Amino acid sequence: MIFDRVKPLDAILAVAEKKSLKRTLGPIQLMLFGIGCIIGTGIFVLTSVGAQKAGPGLMLAFAIAGAVCIVAALCYAEIAAMIPVAGSAYTYSYATVGEFLAWTVGWALIMEYAIAAAAVSVGWSGYFAGTILNEFLGVHLPQALAHGPLILGGEEGGVINLPAALIALLVTGLLILGTSESAKVNAVLVAIKVTALTAFIALTLTSPEFSADRFNPFLPAGLFGVWGTGTGAVGAAATMFFAYVGFDAVSTAAEETKDPQRNVPIGLIGSLLFCTVFYILVAAGAIGTIGGQPIMSGGLPVEAGSVELARQCALPQYSQALVCSDEALAHVLREIGFSGVGNMLGVAAFLALPSVILVLLFGQTRIFFVMSRDGLLPPLLSRVHPRFKTPHVVTAITGSLVAIGAAFFPVGQLADISNAGTLYAFLMVAVAVMMLRRTDPARKRSFRVPALWLIGPLTIAGCIFLFVNLPTNAMLFLPIWGVLGLFVYFLYSRRNSLLGRGIVEVHEDDYADLEPPIPGTHDA
């Protein structure tokens, strides 16, 4: 049977106890890591995408996505504190629902990390071209080199997003050389991003340009929009979910955390609540000052990232619209007379987003390591460079694919596809928590999900709800990727699995010399 291999939880925890990683992170540091990974492309860039899908209903979209994340975070808090090991949802699934389903989760996470890194690269490109090149250096990057063909179309001027591809390759090179991100550097970047967003909120909400009339109509595309288009407040929530998913970064830092049973739940839920309030206020400030009504066609919002939207945005009446901006928040501040502050916000995004790409790519190597350690992926993928002591093979492969995705796809489409994999992983975490309550009720749980009988099913239902409200292409990508993963599993992984060969406890001597992992593996 394919569901017969369940890894003993005691063996997983025994591996964690023998790891060489130092437990140095406290609750405040964890919260900073969570905030640092959450605040990124999602709010700096996807604000314009969300407004095109839902208009002022973007504020409701943030609330809907945040509500799903809150229940998911509670499930993550219990299991991450209970099983403080690398691998996140993959490892949790291996200990509860078995190897086959754990493989599907790990396979989905591999896709999610790579596509999320590509999305962040595209988001960084917009601020680089708009703020650094145009505003500071007076250089206007040609459209052919600033956008991929799937956002503007060849005849419309888009050929390749060169800055996005280059930043992905640059970060890949740094990872191969052994660059790591310290907690102090991360804290500085978090401070930069939070300060920039705080300034944005203060300037927009107190601006004379702010008007409640700009929120009318509040739901121009309706609450649900049209199924398969990803429009309406719910469709926008499915996209803006990308702006939240960094909270599970804290769970992957559990192995470096002092007293994880106490500090991991604080870091998870604290960072999520902090960012939720921020997002709603940012959306209110942006829409209330310059408006956020979507460009409509036939009674529906024009598809975000489409050729048609690019053509509409080229028209004089829409050229300065929020929904047409590649650097939404900086654009808003320039429009209301704060060009200097807007440029500083653009610089903040320019400085902070590459570190997000770094932790995403690094996080993917951790998933590869854990799966390779279990025998489910070839040892070649975790081969360590003799000089740099980094997994150069898998890093180079991953970085190259990320650069290709960043070069040719728009940020909205990338975010939607990444969300599909993330939602599946979160769903499986909720399943794992509920199963462990039944199969291992006596194990110590310093944090218990209140009313799990309600929170667990709500998490599963919320993930499914957001998934089915993604655009059709994003929904289809996950099962297609999953089918490819099944071929890999049955042709290679199942017969090479160490657990399948009776090897239960696996040690990590093969990569004991690697640099310590960067706490945090997500950003939005």
Secondary structure, DSSP 8 states (H G I E B T S, - for coil): -TT-----HHHHHHHHHT------B-HHHHHHHHHHHHSSHHHHTHHHHHHHHHGGGHHHHHHHHHHHHHHHHHHHHHHHHHS--TTHHHHHHHTTT-HHHHHHHHHHHHHHHHHHHHHHHHHHHHHIIIIIIIIIT-----HHHHS-HHHH-GGGT----HHHHHHHHHHHHHHHHT----HHHHHHHHHHHHHHHHHHHHHHHT-TT--GGGG-SS-TT-SS-STTTT-HHHHHHHHHGGGTGGGGHHHHTGGGBSSHHHHHHHHHHHHHHHHHHHHHHHHHHHHHHH-----EETTEE--TT-HHHHHHHTSTTTTT-GGG-SSHHHHHHHHTT-HHHHHHHHHHHHHHHHHHHHHHHHHHHHHHHHHHHTTSS-GGGG---TTT-S-HHHHHHHHHHHHHHHHHS-HHHHHHHHHHHHHHHHHHHHHHHHHHHHH-TTS--SS--TTHHHHHHHHHHHHHHHHTTS-HHHHHHHHHHHHHHHHHIIIIIHHH-TTTTT------GGGTTS----S-----
